[in-house]
């Protein structure tokens, strides 16, 4: 009979852990978007850096300004990636605490609540940084001014 209640308790913990696992999936998708954006920024910066030596004075100044913008964007994305990974690690800690509480028959609800709030704050920070990068990127667009690059 005790074994049945243990199995039931673990089954309940698994049910509780499903929501954080879905959150991990979403954070993983966000990380994919962020790393792709960072890769594009890095690729663009490398192209601009290679071309600096052969550009004229006015084109060089414009390319250097573009590089500064790309650097700001990269910092924002890097912050968003760091906060997203922090969020994912905290969600993993929530899941581990759920199971630890069940196995140890300890009340981990306070710890779980605090860690989950920290995960949500990290996710909010990541999304704000991502929004900041998008703002910088769209502000620096020069649609209709010809293609440089």
N, C-alpha and C positions, 0 to 999 in steps of 0.2 A: 504494500500500500504506500509506503514511504517513497518507493521508486516511482510510482505513478505521479505522486505530487511533485517530485523533482523534475520529471519529464514535462509535466504540465507547466511548472515554473519556467523551465528553459524555453519551452514553446512560446510562452507569453513574452519572454525577453526577446526572442527572435522576432515576434510580431512587433514589439516596440522598436526594434533596431531597423525595421524596414524603412521607416521614414528617413532616418539619418542616412541610410544607404542611398536612397533616391537623391537626397541632398548632395551626397558625394558625387553622384552621376552628373548632376547639374554643375557642380564646381569643376568637375573634370572637363565638361564641355566648354565652360568658360575659360579654363586654362588652355584648351586647344585654340580657341579664338585669340587669346592674348599672345600665345607663343607664335602663332602665325603672323600677327601684326608686328611683333618684335622682329621676327625674321625679315619681314618686308622692309622695316625701318633700317635694319642693319645692312641689307642688300643695297638699298638706295643710298645709304651713307657711303658705302664702299665705292660705288660707282662715282659719286660726286667727288670723293677724295682722290680717286685715280685721275679724274679729269681736271683737277685744280691746276696742275702744272702746265697744261696746254691752253688754258682759258685766258682771254683778254681781261683787262682790269675791271670793267663793269660786270662782265659775266662771272669773274672770280668773286667779286663782292656779293653778287646774288647767290652764288653757290655756297659761299661761307655763311650767309644768312640762312640758307636752306639747311645747312649742316647744324647750325645752332638750334633751329626748330626741330630737326630730327633728334638731336640730343635731348631736348626737353621732352619730346614724345617718348623716347626710349626710357627716360627716368620714370615717367608716369606709368608706362607699361610694366617696367620692372617692379615698381611699387605694387601695382595691381597683382602681378604674378606672386610676389612675396606674400601679400595678404591673402590671396586665394589659397596658396599652399598652407599657410597658417590656419585658415578656415578648415581645410580638408584634414589637417592633422588634429585639430580640436574636435572635429566631428568623429574622427577615428577614436579619440580619447573618450568621447561620450559613449560610443558603442562598447568600448572596452570596459568602461565603468558600469554600464548596464549589466554586462555579463559578470563582472567581478562582484557586483552587489548580489546578483542571483546566486553565484557559487559560494560566496562567503556568508550569504544570508545577512548582509549588512545594509544599512540605509545609506545609499549613495545618492539620494535624490538631491541634496544640497549641492554636492559636487557636480552632478550631472547638469543641474540648472545653471550653475555658474559657468561651467565649461561651454555649454550650449550658447549662452548669452555672449561669451567671448567669441565663439565661432561666428555668430551672427554679426557682431561688431566688425570682425575681420572681413566678412563678406561685404558688409556695407562700405567699409573703407576701400576694398578692392573695386567695387562698382563705381564709387566716386572717382577713384584714380583712373579707371577706364573711361569714364565720362569726360574727365579732364583731358585725357589723351585725344579723344574724339573731338573735343572742342578745339584743341590746338591744331589738329589735322585739318578740320574744316575751315578754321580761320585762316590757315595758310594756303588754301586753294587759290589758284589763279585760273579759273575757268575762262576760256575765251581769249586768253592772252598768249596763245601759242604754246607749243610744247618745248620745254627746255629739258633735255635730259636723256 
